[in-house]
Amino acid sequence: MDSNRSLWEAFWVGFKFSTRWILIDRCGKHFGLVLSFLRDGSIALPESRREDLLEILTEAKYYCIQQLVDQCEQALKKSKDEYVPVCRVPLITSAKEEQHIISTCRKPVVKLSCNRHNNKYSYTSHSDDNILRNIELFDKLSLRFSERILFIKDVLVSNEICLWSFFGNAQKIIDVDCTSIVYGQDKKHTKVEFPEARIYEETLNSLLYENRDSLPDSELMKATMSLGIDGNDRDERERVERGVDRLRRK
């Protein structure tokens, strides 16, 4: 500690002539890190959260550890100069990775599994366009709700052609499968649809799981769940379409 002539010297001198404990009235969140710096002369500062760097800088100034102050200020300057994306969408590379992301994320999770080459049959005439529409909607929702929902994309692991999956509290809520098999005159065809209203609705429903410490209210869930929009329930269809229009305007 010779290179860090600081508040610690005052603590040590006071401790030598005192028979009682010395109270350090500070939050202990970063205290172990401060001790590690005094012991080793350097530490690995967190790179992901600017808030943590500011908190460590505050502690370093309180204890008058100038070397740690300088290191924190350099790290803060570096993080300020670096470009941080507004929205990040992880690409899943394994089932284990997907499970880890979903189980540790405190936000609801929306996953799009999309792989056009998983098809065994020929596509119907509008299927390619609908695949692109699903991908474009995923991108728009990612930008719109990135602060409240984690969006992930699977283009390697799943055998699905186009499937939306919604998760809350580390559990799957529901799947929205956009793919079906239809029969033509001579052979089977794969049909990909674009259920835009349903996807918007399930995205809004997933926001009910923002509080990881408790389950959504059952009555609220019942009130927001689709009654099965098959064209026969005009009120339900109009309700969902109004929700879609509101989201588009935002």
C-alpha angles and dihedrals in degrees: 000000000000092000092052104061096176147116088316090071090056090050092049095048091048091048093053091058098038132079094198136073119272113231116222102195098205137111110269096216095105099019093106090053091052090051091049090054092051090048100045104020094235140048139190106253120211113262101189102063124049089191091064091052091052091050092050090048090054091052092047091053092048092053091041093235099156097184091056090045090055092047092051093048091051091050091049092050090050093049090049092053093049120087113242115199116238092219129028123189115191116219111221115232101175141014089244091055091049092051092049093050094048095044095049100039114100092201128073113269129222117192128191115199106196128166119147093191094065090081120117095189138041118279125247118249099269099034097096091051091049092051088055091047091054091050092048091050090050090054092048093049090047091057094042099048104022092120093054105029132041111226118200131179130212116199099150115033107047125069091215121117097208120351131154117207125190123201134188131174088006090299130107112253101185145327126231108202113198094186131086139161118243128187121234128188095275109016148356122285133196115235122198117195133193108225094182098166093049093050092050090049095051090046090056091046091054089061087070086073096059091110102073093189096066142029122251118266108272094222091050091050091050091050094051100042119102118256089215111280103226100146095265097088105067095176092053093047092049091049093054093043090053088053091051091050091051092052092048092053090054 
